[in-house]
Amino acid sequence: MTGRFLGAAITLFAMLGLVAPAAGQTLVLEGGRIIIGDGSAPIENGAVVVENGKITQVGLAASVKAPAGAMRINARGKTILPTLIDTHTHPGQTKEDLDRDLARRAYFGISAVMSLGIDTDAYPYQLRAAQPADSPRYFMAGRGITTPEPGRGQEPYWISSVAEGIGAVRESAARNVDIIKIWVDSRNGQYNKLSPDLYGPIIAEAHKNNLRATAHIYDLADAKGLLRANVDAFAHGVRDTDVDDEFMALLAQRPDFVLNPNMGSRGAVADVSWLRSSLPAADYEKVEAANTANPRAAELHAIQARNLKKMSDAGVTIVMGTDGNTPYAPHFEMEDMVLAGLTPMKVLVSATGDAAKFLRIPDAGTIAAGKTADILVLDGNPLEDIKNTRRINTVYLKGVPVDRKSYP
Ligand SMILES: [Zn+2]
């Protein structure tokens, strides 16, 4: 935490009659409901001990021993869970933009993001190498890979041959990206999308370089082809039609496969009022203006919702991811996933424990001894109503509260 933010946090806690926990302060969050993040039953009336930015004890409040000198924080009536992880984002690239985009995510309880395929500047690489303690962790695909898509952004590699595809993977591997992103989408018939003879060797080359490949898809036929080519994840669900038995049979052979459903607009008017107190007035007005019903979007969303439910029921690992650069989007995406038929617990795991595994963050994603103290404290119970993830009380990154006094 920078001096400025720490100073503001101390002021806030002083206003509330509390002393702000500083970095390294031993904390005990006492009396809350703890959602671990691995799908296990919540602990009611639990306690979490944080020492030096790490969780050191978790259990029933009665059985946890508060270390001497610990700051005790009353969490009765609140819910304690891991901070959220957004596995599919496209944040800004300059220092000013990316720092702001990540600060906004911290404000909304998000502690890690993956940028999926439009990282062109030097700063994202620097930030990922530095991973500052007071900022969400940053992961990246670097430049993703697609066919030439004139008129669309030229951040990705535009490739037309196997040699170019393999070259793009090798260059990405040399930059030590976290995943290879490919797009397989004709954009409504405008382009020749990546064909199996191109994406097959790209995925194989990624695997040779110890990298996974995730695919932006649209059509069921491509989803099947990609599964046959051993793609590791989808960055969207199947959107053109309901998945069929052949698709489910292909999936059944791939126990490690991961779906980021990323369903996009629900096409229905949503409750956006919770954002009013956070966003600047002009930004909030834009959100309200865009909050309209769209029957075509609703139809497409319904296909994806059915496909998500079917894949989740079949045991496919689901990770939450939102696309774009909307810092609070996870709170809407999680509501959409529950409306698709997933339980709130399943959805929370997709945004915490399973997302951490997908991003290969071994030290976070669950509330457990030994994990980094990236902790979200809510004023409501998200297992009763997933929209309670929006009732944020405190966000801790590495045991230090994020200053939420004003929107970054
Ligand atoms: Zn995307």
Boltz pocket constraint, residues with backbone or C-beta under 6 A from the ligand:
constraints:
  - pocket:
      binder: B
      contacts: [[A, 88], [A, 89], [A, 90], [A, 116], [A, 235], [A, 323], [A, 324]]
      max_distance: 6.0
